[in-house]
Structures are given as C-alpha cells and as structure tokens.
Amino acid sequence: MAKHHDSITDELADFIRTQPMFFVATAPIEGRINLSPKGLDGSFQILGPHGVAFLNVTGSGNETAAHLLQDPRITLMFCSFTKKPMILRLYGRGRAVHRRDADWAALEARFPERPGKRQIVVVEVTSVITSCGFGVPMMDLVGQRTMLPDWAERRGEDGIRDYWREKNLTSFDGLPTGLLDGE
C-alpha cells in the first residue's frame, strides 16, 4: 500500500495544500526525538519538486532548530482526516534559516505576515512516500486557532525577543538552537 515517489508531483502538492496541519519529526544525536504538530494557514510552502519550507513561529520550545544543527534529517507528515484517506511523508535534510541569513528575505516573502515568526525551516526532500491512511479517523475542521498569533501580537517584537532569550535559545535537552547567534 505504500508508494514511493521520485518527487512532489502536482497531485501530491495539491494534497499537501489542502491539509490544515502537518507534523514535523527531528532528532538530535542523543536526547529526545521531537514530533510537533504545525498549522496556521499559509505556514507551509512548496518550493519545487524537491524542496519545501515552513514558517517556524515562536513556541514553547525550539526543538526543530536545535536538532537540525546536530543532524539535518527531518520527516514531515501530512494526513487526511477527510473522506479520502491518505498519508504523505516527506523525508529530507533540513536547515533553519534565521533573519540574519542571506536567504531570509526571499523566503519570508513567500509567507503571509505573521507575528512571532522565528525561523523558516527549509527542507531538501530526498524521498516521498504515500500510504493508505485507512486507520486515520475522519474529523471535521472547526477552524484555525488564533491564540498563538494573538499572543505574539500582544507581546510585540521586543517581547518576543525577550521570550526567545528566556525560552528558545536551547532545546529541552539543553542543545543550542542558533536563534540569536551573532547578536
């Protein structure tokens, strides 16, 4: 039932674009494996048949960025909760792009304006696998939560940077995230 694909085809890109959420998995050399749900409209962009990027907004941890500094392997998973089941996994090598990086501006322009944007994670996709998804329940989407963008808006840029210094400079396992390097 699993099918291997050479790239992100137009059909697979359409599937990705219709999913309201996705999951990101990374792991350091030693320590916790991280699996995070991601959402927010417009936060995922397909860069080409072998490239994707997602906006990594401020959150309680910064595991993805820390892990990618040690080991660039990353898996992204999309699954349908609607009538037509499917699971799509993108395997690849990722890197966190920060505001100080040369490619930040070009990448940032691909995403909607969002308060609290922290990094853009770029993934070079090396493998695409789909599977049936027959065991995934069907659910109805009520809507996107606004709590995180609302929180970031209330904190403002200075408040967000203070939060980064307090909570996002290291992972839960104490690994550096590279977030404010050079400042």
C-alpha positions in Angstrom: 0.0 0.0 0.0 3.0 2.3 0.5 4.1 4.0 -2.7 7.5 5.7 -3.3 7.6 8.8 -5.5 10.6 10.5 -7.1 9.4 14.0 -6.2 6.5 16.1 -5.1 4.2 15.8 -8.1 1.4 18.2 -8.9 -1.2 15.8 -7.4 0.8 15.4 -4.2 1.3 19.2 -4.0 -2.4 19.6 -4.2 -2.9 17.1 -1.4 -0.4 19.0 0.8 -2.0 22.4 0.1 -5.4 21.1 1.3 -4.2 19.8 4.6 -4.8 22.2 7.5 -2.0 20.7 9.6 1.2 18.7 9.3 3.7 17.0 11.7 7.5 17.6 11.9 9.8 15.0 13.4 13.5 15.6 14.2 16.1 14.0 16.5 19.4 15.1 17.9 22.4 12.7 18.1 21.4 12.0 21.7 18.3 13.1 23.5 14.6 13.3 22.9 13.1 12.7 19.5 10.7 15.6 18.8 7.4 15.3 17.0 5.4 18.6 16.6 2.1 19.4 15.0 2.1 22.5 12.9 -0.7 24.6 11.4 -1.7 28.2 10.7 -2.8 29.0 7.2 0.0 29.7 4.7 2.7 28.5 7.0 3.8 25.8 4.5 5.2 26.4 1.1 6.3 24.1 -1.7 9.5 25.4 -3.3 9.7 22.8 -6.0 9.5 19.1 -6.7 12.3 18.5 -4.2 12.0 21.4 -1.8 9.6 22.8 0.8 9.7 25.3 3.6 7.6 26.1 6.6 7.4 29.1 8.9 8.5 28.2 12.4 6.8 30.6 14.7 7.6 31.3 18.4 6.5 28.5 20.7 7.3 26.9 24.0 10.3 25.1 22.6 12.7 25.4 19.6 13.5 21.7 19.2 13.5 21.6 15.4 16.2 24.2 15.0 18.4 22.7 17.7 18.1 19.2 16.3 18.8 20.3 12.7 22.1 21.9 13.9 23.2 18.4 15.0 21.5 16.2 12.5 19.7 17.6 9.4 17.4 14.6 9.0 13.8 15.6 9.1 10.4 14.0 8.3 7.2 15.9 7.6 3.9 14.1 7.6 0.6 15.1 6.2 -2.5 13.0 6.7 -6.1 13.4 5.5 -8.8 13.5 8.1 -11.5 13.8 5.4 -13.4 11.1 3.4 -10.5 10.3 1.0 -7.7 8.8 3.2 -4.0 9.2 2.6 -0.8 9.8 4.5 2.1 11.5 2.8 5.6 11.7 4.3 8.4 13.9 3.1 11.9 12.8 4.1 14.9 15.0 3.7 17.5 17.3 5.1 16.6 20.5 6.8 18.1 23.7 8.0 16.7 26.6 10.0 17.0 30.0 8.2 17.2 33.0 10.6 16.6 36.7 9.9 20.4 37.2 9.8 20.8 34.7 6.9 21.1 35.9 3.3 18.2 33.9 2.0 15.7 35.1 4.8 14.2 37.9 2.8 13.4 35.8 -0.3 11.9 33.0 1.7 10.0 35.3 4.1 8.3 36.9 1.1 6.6 33.5 0.3 4.7 33.5 3.6 1.9 35.7 5.0 2.8 38.3 7.6 2.7 36.6 10.9 3.7 37.9 14.3 6.3 35.9 16.2 8.0 34.3 13.2 11.2 32.8 14.4 12.8 30.8 11.6 12.0 29.4 8.3 12.8 25.7 8.0 13.9 24.7 4.5 13.8 21.0 3.6 15.6 19.4 0.7 13.2 16.5 0.0 15.1 13.2 -0.7 12.2 10.8 -0.5 8.4 11.0 -0.8 6.2 8.1 0.4 2.4 7.9 0.5 0.3 5.3 2.2 -3.3 4.5 2.6 -4.3 6.2 5.8 -7.2 3.8 6.3 -6.7 3.8 10.1 -6.8 7.6 10.4 -10.2 8.8 11.8 -12.3 11.3 9.8 -12.7 14.6 11.6 -14.2 18.0 10.8 -12.1 21.1 10.9 -13.7 23.7 13.1 -11.0 26.3 12.3 -7.5 27.5 12.9 -6.7 28.6 16.5 -5.8 32.3 16.8 -4.3 32.0 20.3 -0.6 31.9 19.2 -0.7 34.8 16.7 -2.8 36.8 19.1 -0.3 36.1 21.9 2.7 37.1 19.7 0.9 40.3 18.6 0.3 41.3 22.2 3.9 40.7 23.2 5.3 42.8 20.2 8.7 42.4 18.7 10.7 43.3 21.8 8.5 41.0 24.0 9.0 38.1 21.5 12.8 38.6 21.6 12.8 38.6 25.4 10.8 35.3 25.2 13.3 33.9 22.8 16.1 34.7 25.2 14.3 33.1 28.1 12.8 30.0 26.4 14.1 29.4 22.8 17.9 29.6 22.9 18.3 26.0 23.9 16.2 22.9 23.3 14.5 20.9 26.1 17.7 18.9 26.3 19.9 22.0 26.5 21.1 22.0 22.9 21.8 25.4 21.2 19.2 26.5 18.7 21.3 29.2 16.9 18.4 31.6 17.2 20.2 34.7 18.3 23.7 33.8 17.4 25.8 36.8 16.4 23.8 39.3 18.4 
